Amino acid sequence: MSVIDPARATYRLSQLDWLESEAIHIIREVVAEFERPVLLFSGGKDSVVMLHLAVKAFWPSPVPFPVLHVDTGHNFPEVLAYRDATVERLGLRLEVASVQDYIDDGRLRERADGTRNPLQTQPLLDAIEGHKFDAVFGGGRRDEEKARAKERVFSLRDEFGQWDPRNQRPELWNLYNGRHTPGQHVRVFPLSNWTELDVWQYIGREKIELPELYYAHERDVFERDGMLLAVGEFAQPRDGETVENRQVRYRTVGDMSCTGAVESPAVTVEDVIAEVAATRVTERGATRADDRISEAAMEDRKKEGYF
Amino acid sequence: MGIATPLPTSTLLRLATAGSVDDGKSTLVGRLLYDSKSVLADQFDAVERVSRDRGLAQADLALLTDGLRSEREQGITIDVAYRYFATAERSFILADCPGHVQYTRNTVTGASTADVVVLLVDVRKGLLEQTSRHLAVASLLRVPHVVVVVNKIDLVDYDEATYDTVSAQVKATAHSLGLSDVTTVPVSALAGDNVVTRSDRTPWYDGPSLLEHLEQLDPVGEPHSEPLRFPVQLVIRPQSAAEDRFRDYRGYAGQVASGLVRVGDPVTVLPSGRTSTVVGIDTADGELTEAFSPQSVTLRLADDVDISRGDLIVTSRSVPSVTQDIDGTVAWLAERDLRAGSKVLLKHGTRTVQALVKNVGGRLDLDRAELLPADTLGLNDIGHVTLRLAAPIAAEEYLHSRSTGAFLLVDPHDGTTLAAGMVGDALLSTAAV
């Protein structure tokens, strides 16, 4: 049995360096092999980290593709401001696919529960088709959810954007197969092998700025289905739900009407890392109402073409 | 200028698990995740709830890993799933490979990136045909370490002699397949014996628990002793888009596939054979004096040589030959058969070339580890092929290099991944040892 020899340990990458290198390799492969890549950018921490990696991958050249935001219309204002400032700073082209537009002209109808996360699929697929994007970078991680654990780094989607989990291409070594026929596209997940803790440690190490709501702040919230929802334009307390001012932060950002905050004293990135390391609930379990509906909620949405 | 910050205490180890039907693999993986506290409360609550609904007395840890609806309905695992867990010593990426559906396809996939294969056998059944096949795949893919978990030791009353018999049987087979580093551990995944902590119920066993063993295994590679191989992914030329000082910048972006590169090193570009010297190793965080596998960097060279995607930059001290004729071993992963005369695409590093299948030279009988005559290969077959390429590549024997000896075969029409390929006669070297 061979064991670690300290003399050789200097030529070993730390976990974060390894993950960073893998992600940069993936992003460069896509730019080399595809005609029209695009990066899904919401201002959420995973998409922010992905964009940071893209900047590093092509330095000193600028990022050679645009970013796409699928806008639910239920945004946290500070996240939209962050999105616009980032796009401006990096000189990127921003495309927006607006769920609100689809609702306004009748192509989509508001759901009874008012949440819009599931409504993002059609505007996303239309944007991909309209712009002829052939590779779409997403910030999905395999540790997020059981259906995502079976996702490939390069995930082929058919003309309808569908994911067929039983018929995926085997992915061998670091040889990614991005071949596709016209009409098909490939979803690419450079953060596949990252965990929530890796993402936060990397944000800390790289000193990446995030929207402020990822850190603890005072906010008027009310409790629904065991989650803390912010009082605002898109979420109002119903009878029996009382509003309280609490110190909270967000572990994910999405549709304001169904994205919950967690009570937290974590005001710095170091605090958040310590909190994530000690946490006992997954980020989706804690903060996404739409993922808690059924055991297969994510699988069903992914099959239809969701992120 | 500086070198990459080494953090030897938090390295990553990649595992692939494999097993046969009902040998408790999902339970073992669930146990590793649960006992290393990588399963969070809401995930465990969901498993408990479903277990209760199904009338089970205790939480079925296998439910932690079966992610797809059809897997839960059928109670089987269909596709490779990736899991993440960490201890104070190390982080782990686990490729969980199902045992019975498309086992070769899944096991080859998992083994291709693994530092260690964790293989399960049922102590009551001993070495099955499928165990030998998995060992053969681990040998073929040159996985550096193998750990055989001899499971269900509780069902033979923790009997030392039964374990010893199975352990000896497994080791003999593994050694006959050329696997040098094989360890066995007596385990009950269900009861948790020797998974994370050493069990009191196996006092005759003085080795480490499975997790302790995985924490101290050496991952692959000794970058400084291997020759530099650097497949060029793309050329970085900012031109007018950049600040003035980068107007004439020209760098070659890639991930070091093997070895080590230092500023000042003489290099050769393949397939052209032109030579130059490394004058800069760039990253967005600044220049490096050296880079090693698997770092992603950008190299600058002294001379304005013609280099593009698909070229391989190698150390001039060890230059592989370039060729248009490849003898290779392939694991066939597609429904349609492979036969002589097929035209396919071959992807090697960052280069993709057309290839003609000139000859199918036989099929490996994994049970007996010998080559049988065959002129076609079907799904899950492993066999020998001769290929003629439309353009030369710098091919090296997979035996010597897991990075530059590997290739894919791809269908040129619909893009299907047809085969995992290894340059050279991996079969003979597996069977002959």
Interface residues (C-beta under 8 A of the other chain):
Chain A: M1 S2 V3 I4 D5 P6 R8 A9 T10 Y11 R12 L13 S14 Q15 D17 W18 L19 E20 S21 E22 I24 H25 R28 E29 V31 A32 V55 K56 A57 F58 W59 P60 S61 P62 R142 D143 E145 K146 A147 R148 A149 K150 L156 P165 R166 Q168 R169 P170 E171 L172 W173 N174 L175 N177 R179 H180 T181 S192 N193 T195 L197 T279 R280 V281 T282 G285 A286 E295 A296 E299
Chain B: A4 T5 P6 L7 P8 S10 T11 L12 L40 A41 D42 Q43 A46 V50 T65 D66 G67 L68 R69 S70 R72 I78 D79 V80 A81 Y82 R83 Y84 A86 S91 I93 R105 N106 V108 T109 S112 T113 H145 D181 T183 H213 Q216 L217 D218 P219 E222 P223 H224 Q233 L234 I236 R237 P238 A241 A242 E243 F246 Y249 A253 G254 Q255 L260 D282 T283 A284 D285 F292 P294 Q295 S296 T298 R309 L333 L345 K347 G349 T350 R402 S403 A406 F407 L408 V410 D411 D414 G415 T416 T417 A420
